[in-house]
Amino acid sequence: MDKPTVSPSRFVEIMNERLTCHPLYREGMRVYAIPAHSERPRSLVCVGPRGTEGICATIENIVRGECDVFPDIGQDWPPQRQPRPPMHEHRAR
C-alpha cells in the first residue's frame, strides 16, 4: 500500500498535531517551515524548551513513515547554528 503524499504545509500541521499529543510536550513547542509560507521550504525548525529538537526529530521520523512530502523538506535536525561566544568574554564597564 502506498503512503499518501502531503504538501509541506500539511506535513508541518501534522507534526504540530502530533507534537501536542507527545507525552513530553511542553507549552511553547512548535514546528515551523523555513522560509515560512513557502511552497518549497528548505528546512524545518522546532522551537520550545530545552530538549524540544529531539522530540521533533522523533515525530518527524514517525510522520515520514506514514506519508511522503512533496516537494520534500530537508531533514537537518537540528539546523546548523553559529557557535556562541564564551560567557567569560563579558567585560566590566
ROTOR-87066 format. One record per residue (C-alpha): residue number from 1; x, y, z negated. Coordinates in Angstrom, 2 decimals, always signed. Layout:
+-----+---------+---------+---------+
| pos |       x |       y |       z |
+-----+---------+---------+---------+
| NUM |       X |       Y |       Z |
...
+-----+---------+---------+---------+
# end
This chain:
+-----+---------+---------+---------+
| pos |       x |       y |       z |
+-----+---------+---------+---------+
|   1 |   +0.00 |   +0.00 |   +0.00 |
|   2 |   +1.40 |   +3.39 |   +0.99 |
|   3 |   +1.77 |   +6.17 |   -1.54 |
|   4 |   -0.28 |   +9.30 |   -0.92 |
|   5 |   +1.60 |  +12.37 |   +0.31 |
|   6 |   +1.08 |  +15.65 |   -1.54 |
|   7 |   +2.20 |  +19.23 |   -0.93 |
|   8 |   +4.93 |  +20.76 |   -3.10 |
|   9 |   +2.35 |  +22.93 |   -4.89 |
|  10 |   +0.18 |  +19.89 |   -5.68 |
|  11 |   +3.26 |  +17.99 |   -6.85 |
|  12 |   +4.04 |  +20.80 |   -9.35 |
|  13 |   +0.40 |  +20.78 |  -10.51 |
|  14 |   +0.54 |  +17.02 |  -11.12 |
|  15 |   +3.81 |  +17.35 |  -13.00 |
|  16 |   +2.38 |  +20.07 |  -15.25 |
|  17 |   -0.74 |  +17.97 |  -15.92 |
|  18 |   +1.43 |  +15.02 |  -16.91 |
|  19 |   +3.74 |  +17.23 |  -18.96 |
|  20 |   +0.91 |  +18.35 |  -21.24 |
|  21 |   -0.01 |  +14.69 |  -21.85 |
|  22 |   +3.52 |  +13.61 |  -22.78 |
|  23 |   +3.93 |  +12.69 |  -26.48 |
|  24 |   +6.93 |  +15.07 |  -26.79 |
|  25 |   +5.10 |  +18.01 |  -25.18 |
|  26 |   +5.58 |  +21.35 |  -26.94 |
|  27 |   +3.81 |  +24.65 |  -26.32 |
|  28 |   +5.53 |  +26.60 |  -23.54 |
|  29 |   +6.79 |  +23.64 |  -21.47 |
|  30 |   +6.11 |  +24.17 |  -17.78 |
|  31 |   +7.47 |  +23.24 |  -14.33 |
|  32 |   +7.83 |  +25.82 |  -11.54 |
|  33 |   +8.87 |  +25.50 |   -7.90 |
|  34 |  +11.66 |  +27.82 |   -6.76 |
|  35 |  +11.04 |  +30.03 |   -4.88 |
|  36 |   +7.56 |  +30.38 |   -6.32 |
|  37 |   +4.62 |  +30.15 |   -3.89 |
|  38 |   +6.85 |  +28.93 |   -1.05 |
|  39 |   +5.63 |  +26.23 |   +1.32 |
|  40 |   +9.19 |  +24.81 |   +1.23 |
|  41 |  +10.57 |  +25.21 |   -2.31 |
|  42 |  +14.24 |  +24.33 |   -2.71 |
|  43 |  +14.09 |  +23.05 |   -6.27 |
|  44 |  +12.16 |  +22.77 |   -9.49 |
|  45 |  +12.82 |  +24.48 |  -12.79 |
|  46 |  +11.49 |  +23.38 |  -16.15 |
|  47 |  +11.12 |  +25.89 |  -18.96 |
|  48 |  +10.44 |  +25.41 |  -22.63 |
|  49 |  +12.17 |  +24.49 |  -25.86 |
|  50 |  +15.39 |  +22.50 |  -26.03 |
|  51 |  +15.04 |  +19.03 |  -24.51 |
|  52 |  +12.36 |  +20.03 |  -22.01 |
|  53 |  +14.53 |  +19.28 |  -18.96 |
|  54 |  +14.89 |  +15.62 |  -19.90 |
|  55 |  +11.14 |  +15.22 |  -20.32 |
|  56 |  +10.54 |  +16.96 |  -16.98 |
|  57 |  +13.05 |  +14.71 |  -15.23 |
|  58 |  +11.30 |  +11.63 |  -16.61 |
|  59 |   +7.89 |  +12.86 |  -15.49 |
|  60 |   +9.26 |  +13.77 |  -12.06 |
|  61 |  +10.54 |  +10.22 |  -11.56 |
|  62 |   +7.17 |   +8.76 |  -12.59 |
|  63 |   +5.18 |  +11.06 |  -10.29 |
|  64 |   +7.58 |  +10.46 |   -7.38 |
|  65 |   +6.92 |   +6.75 |   -7.86 |
|  66 |   +3.21 |   +7.40 |   -7.35 |
|  67 |   +3.29 |   +9.86 |   -4.45 |
|  68 |   +5.53 |  +11.34 |   -1.78 |
|  69 |   +6.13 |  +15.09 |   -1.46 |
|  70 |   +6.15 |  +16.76 |   +1.93 |
|  71 |   +8.04 |  +18.88 |   +2.56 |
|  72 |  +10.25 |  +17.38 |   -0.11 |
|  73 |  +11.72 |  +19.30 |   -3.05 |
|  74 |  +15.33 |  +18.67 |   -4.07 |
|  75 |  +15.97 |  +16.57 |   -7.17 |
|  76 |  +18.62 |  +18.56 |   -9.02 |
|  77 |  +17.87 |  +18.16 |  -12.72 |
|  78 |  +18.82 |  +20.33 |  -14.34 |
|  79 |  +19.59 |  +23.08 |  -11.84 |
|  80 |  +23.23 |  +24.16 |  -11.97 |
|  81 |  +23.79 |  +27.07 |  -14.33 |
|  82 |  +26.58 |  +29.52 |  -14.72 |
|  83 |  +28.67 |  +28.92 |  -17.86 |
|  84 |  +28.07 |  +31.35 |  -20.71 |
|  85 |  +30.97 |  +33.30 |  -22.18 |
|  86 |  +32.11 |  +32.07 |  -25.60 |
|  87 |  +30.39 |  +33.75 |  -28.56 |
|  88 |  +33.74 |  +34.80 |  -30.09 |
|  89 |  +34.24 |  +37.37 |  -27.34 |
|  90 |  +31.97 |  +39.88 |  -29.10 |
|  91 |  +33.87 |  +42.98 |  -30.23 |
|  92 |  +33.14 |  +45.15 |  -33.26 |
|  93 |  +32.37 |  +48.76 |  -32.34 |
+-----+---------+---------+---------+
# end
